[in-house]
């Protein structure tokens, strides 16, 4: 299971720069929770590709749209190193000879390997040459919520761009070998993946591998299918010397609509007891969704509208197996039914995503979900009139702080707050209705987040506790008005970790 690093909520651009992440605001997500979570994933540490290599690489780096080469230069690559025992060569990719165990591991991570094991290969690979550049477009799968594909590239540019990072791991100077591929059918959807570097086992030449997952909505897929398509179309971008505009090449993959698979939705009626602040609550397992590539499990925290449910990215503590011995790697989670513009966008309902699926298996009759712990954030609010007499006490999360000053200035509601040593709290402040508008505007987003940091680099709407400091000033993006309702949420650094330590059996038949 991959390990993920925690990030700081509320200011994704700063996190991207600090952690080496890549972020494009090509299309703003619906909430800051999406931003914050994705930035954590951008900078996430990955398990090594093989036992022999050091843990250096990063995983789950999201590229939104056609990422520019300067941004992509920050991306790390994996080098395929396999033990001699697994060095048998299998011609899985037309035109390339790649070590079979490396390719199997790559395909296992996105569910393609399992689908292929059940002979579900709806698309034939396409191989094309553009001058000295050879390209293979392979593993193309369309499901109800994503388009998955892999691109294998071999050229003199790549051979001349192989470099070694200061820690000794190999990589690519991407400024000279900035290849990428985009979908013509779904041009606006988020796409991401971790570029990898391997070598042709017969010729020894380097191969740049671009595994891509493009997140789609069910409506986008339905609209595409309604047109009775006979192909999926892609654009391959080939870099040119001197920073010239890349060449664009079209690549099409035949599409047979009759082979497209519907999701399987299996409602569940299982609950897991948890203790939250001394009160017993339940995490309800609401449904399982199976696609040919992925397994999704929806969880809901019952009996509360004041807590947000999350997973600890640094230690997910989530395991999924089936009765036939299959295991499913935890990949991601998404908050459902979120409040637009909420500072972390969360809710009491999340959907877990796992790589691979028992979609085709006749032996897998039940899934076993094991949860070690989850994270909870408390939600609170207070009313503020700009003409009211201060100071006043603001209660939150069983503690108190003192609001001593408020003013409106330069598009921000600016508050001065005092905490004592016994009441330390790190808090995100937000006005959800207005922030929903900010997230739809690149200009407002840049003003309120990209340029809104304190001296330590934190977003100014976050009160981040500092040792020995009692007074803080927070800046909250807001319209100018006489009365405000300010929302407060525990900052990611102070989410409560709640022990669950339960395993439940879930039917998939």
Buried (B, 14 or more C-beta within 10 A) or exposed (E): EBBBBBBBBBBBBBBBEBBBBBBBBBEBBBBBBBBBBBBBBBBBBBEBBBEEBEEBBBBBBBBBBBBEBEBBBBBBBBBBBBEEEEEEEEEBBBBBBBBBBBBBBBBBBBBBBBBBEEEBBBBEBBBBEBEEBBBBBBBBBBBBBBBBBBBBBBBEBBEEBBEEEEEEBBBBBBEBBBBBBBBEBBEEBBBBBBBBBBBBBEEEBBBBBBBBBBBBEEEBBEEBBEEEBEEBBBBBBBBEEEEEEBEEBEBBBEBEEEEBBEBBEEEBEBBBEBEBEEEEBBBBBBBBBBBBBBBBBBBBBEEBEEBBBBBBBBBBBBBBBBBEEBBBBBBBBBBBEBBBBBBBBBBBBBBBBBBBBBBBBEEBBBBBBBBBBBBBBBBBBBEBEEEEEEEEEBEBBEEBBBBBEBEBEEBBBBBBBBBEEEBBBBBBBBBBBBBBEBBBEBEBBBBBBBEBBBEEEBBBBBBBBEEEEBEBEBBBBBEEEEEBEBBBBBBBEBBBEBEBEBEBEBEBE
